[in-house]
C-alpha cells in the first residue's frame, strides 16, 4: 500500500461523498480499477457511511455505520482497494478500524482531542482534514495528539478556509507548511470548491474549478489528491455541486500524474 511518502507517485483518495447503494459503489469502483490499472497508481476508495454534519436535518445521511462498513469491506474484497471513511465520534474509531485502512477526521472535528486519540490508538492511517478556521501551522496540535498515541501514520489534508459566509478560499501555502511536520499532505480538490450552506439549506459549489485546484496543489508539492466523484453529480444526494463527474476523472488524473516529480 502506498502510504504517500515523499518521492513516490502521487496517491489518490477517490469515491462518492456518501454511500447511496451497492450498485453505485460498484460502478464507481469498476471505473477506478480501470484507471488504476492504466496509470499504475495507488487509489484509496473513499465513501461515508454517515454524513453527520449535513446542513439541514432533512439531508440524506447514508445507510448507517454497520451497513456502510460492510459495503466498504466488500469494495475492498472485490476490487482490491484500501478504503477510507470518516468518523465523527470516538467510539466509532475502533469499530471502523476493523473494516477500513484509513480513518478520516472531518475538518470541523480536527481539534476534538478524544476523537483524535481514539483514531490514533487503532494504529490505522489517520487523515486529518484541516479545519476551515485553522492555518496550516495550526495543524501541529492535531498532529501531536495523534502522535501521542504512538501512531505516526498521519496524513494532513487541505480543504479550504472560510472567506465570509458561504464561501471558501484556498491558501496553497498551507501545503508546504503542513509538509514541514514530516507527513504526506493531501489536497481536497472537491470540498475546497464548496459554498457551505450556500444552496438554501444545503451546500452548493463550483465543480468547474476542481481541475485548477488539483494542478495548483501539484505546483505546491501535494503528495496526494482527494476528489469525490459520481456518475451523475447533479442527482447526488450530498455534495453534488462540487463533485467531479466520473467521466472526467481520467483526463484530470493524467494531467496530475504526468511529470509529477
Beta strands, then each sheet from edge to edge (+ up, - down):
strand 1: 11-15
strand 2: 42-46
strand 3: 82-87
strand 4: 102-105
strand 5: 125-129
strand 6: 154-158
strand 7: 161-162
strand 8: 168-169
strand 9: 184-188
strand 10: 194-195
strand 11: 204-205
strand 12: 224-230
strand 13: 244-245
sheet 1: 13+ 12+ 1+ 2+ 3+ 4+ 5+ 6+ 9+
sheet 2: 7+ 8-
sheet 3: 10+ 11-
end
